[in-house]
Amino acid sequence: PKEVAGRSRALSEAATRAQLRAREDRIAEGERRVEALQQANRRLEDSARELSKLVAERDSELERALARLDGVEELVGEVLRLRGALRAAQQEGREAARERGGAPPARRGLPALPPP
């Protein structure tokens, strides 16, 4: 009976030690996972900061492009206005030449605009 009790106690202690080792292993693995997740989180935060910088740069580039586009639109509007004024002047010139009986400006060497 003493031998059986001693073996039983030894088995029980061995089982307890095995459970403790398994628990320590699980804790260590959990700590490794936590550290890996923290590192991944830091990398994600760094990437997010870089992405934010790139977005801000692109936003600035777009703002500058839009400002240039506004300038181009103004120039196009001015060109169209001047083209209309030139056409009106050409038409007036043709009408005046007809009234005087002369040749229209295009036949006297002045270039005519293409039809609208």
C-alpha positions as CSV (number, residue, x, y, z in Angstrom):
1,P,0.0,0.0,0.0
2,K,2.8,2.4,0.7
3,E,4.4,1.7,-2.6
4,V,1.1,2.2,-4.4
5,A,0.5,5.5,-2.5
6,G,4.1,6.6,-3.4
7,R,3.6,5.8,-7.1
8,S,0.2,7.4,-7.1
9,R,1.7,10.6,-5.5
10,A,4.6,10.5,-8.0
11,L,2.2,10.1,-10.9
12,S,0.1,12.9,-9.6
13,E,3.1,15.2,-9.2
14,A,4.3,14.3,-12.7
15,A,0.9,15.1,-14.1
16,T,0.8,18.4,-12.2
17,R,4.3,19.3,-13.5
18,A,3.2,18.4,-17.1
19,Q,0.1,20.6,-16.7
20,L,2.3,23.4,-15.4
21,R,4.7,23.1,-18.3
22,A,1.8,23.0,-20.8
23,R,0.3,26.1,-19.1
24,E,3.7,27.9,-19.2
25,D,4.1,26.9,-22.9
26,R,0.7,28.3,-23.7
27,I,1.5,31.5,-21.8
28,A,4.8,31.8,-23.7
29,E,3.1,31.2,-27.0
30,G,0.5,33.8,-26.1
31,E,3.2,36.3,-25.3
32,R,4.9,35.6,-28.6
33,R,1.6,36.2,-30.4
34,V,1.0,39.4,-28.5
35,E,4.5,40.7,-29.5
36,A,4.0,39.7,-33.1
37,L,0.6,41.5,-33.2
38,Q,2.1,44.6,-31.6
39,Q,4.9,44.6,-34.2
40,A,2.3,44.2,-37.0
41,N,0.3,47.0,-35.5
42,R,3.3,49.3,-35.4
43,R,4.0,48.5,-39.1
44,L,0.4,49.2,-40.0
45,E,0.5,52.5,-38.1
46,D,3.7,53.4,-40.0
47,S,2.1,52.5,-43.3
48,A,-1.0,54.5,-42.4
49,R,1.2,57.5,-41.7
50,E,3.0,57.1,-45.0
51,L,-0.2,56.7,-46.9
52,S,-1.7,59.8,-45.2
53,K,1.4,61.8,-46.4
54,L,1.0,60.5,-49.9
55,V,-2.7,61.3,-49.9
56,A,-1.9,64.9,-48.7
57,E,0.7,65.2,-51.5
58,R,-1.7,64.0,-54.1
59,D,-4.4,66.3,-52.8
60,S,-2.0,69.3,-53.1
61,E,-1.1,68.2,-56.6
62,L,-4.8,68.0,-57.5
63,E,-5.5,71.4,-56.0
64,R,-2.6,72.9,-58.1
65,A,-3.9,71.1,-61.2
66,L,-7.4,72.4,-60.6
67,A,-6.1,75.9,-60.2
68,R,-4.2,75.5,-63.6
69,L,-7.4,74.2,-65.1
70,D,-9.3,77.2,-63.9
71,G,-6.7,79.4,-65.6
72,V,-7.0,77.3,-68.8
73,E,-10.8,77.6,-68.7
74,E,-10.5,81.4,-68.4
75,L,-8.1,81.5,-71.4
76,V,-10.4,79.3,-73.5
77,G,-13.3,81.6,-72.6
78,E,-11.3,84.6,-73.7
79,V,-10.2,82.9,-76.9
80,L,-13.9,82.0,-77.7
81,R,-14.9,85.6,-76.9
82,L,-12.2,87.0,-79.2
83,R,-13.1,84.5,-81.9
84,G,-16.7,85.6,-81.8
85,A,-15.6,89.2,-82.0
86,L,-13.4,88.4,-85.0
87,R,-16.2,86.6,-86.8
88,A,-18.5,89.5,-86.1
89,A,-15.9,91.9,-87.5
90,Q,-15.3,89.7,-90.5
91,Q,-19.1,89.6,-91.1
92,E,-19.3,93.3,-90.8
93,G,-16.4,93.6,-93.2
94,R,-18.1,91.4,-95.8
95,E,-21.3,93.3,-95.5
96,A,-19.5,96.6,-95.9
97,A,-17.6,95.3,-98.9
98,R,-20.9,94.1,-100.5
99,E,-22.4,97.5,-99.9
100,R,-19.5,99.1,-101.6
101,G,-19.4,96.5,-104.3
102,G,-15.9,95.3,-103.4
103,A,-14.5,91.9,-102.8
104,P,-14.9,90.2,-99.4
105,P,-11.8,90.3,-97.1
106,A,-11.0,86.7,-97.7
107,R,-10.3,87.4,-101.4
108,R,-8.0,90.3,-100.6
109,G,-5.6,88.0,-98.8
110,L,-7.0,88.0,-95.3
111,P,-7.6,84.6,-93.8
112,A,-11.2,83.6,-93.1
113,L,-12.1,81.6,-90.0
114,P,-13.6,78.2,-90.6
115,P,-17.3,78.0,-90.1
116,P,-18.5,77.4,-86.5
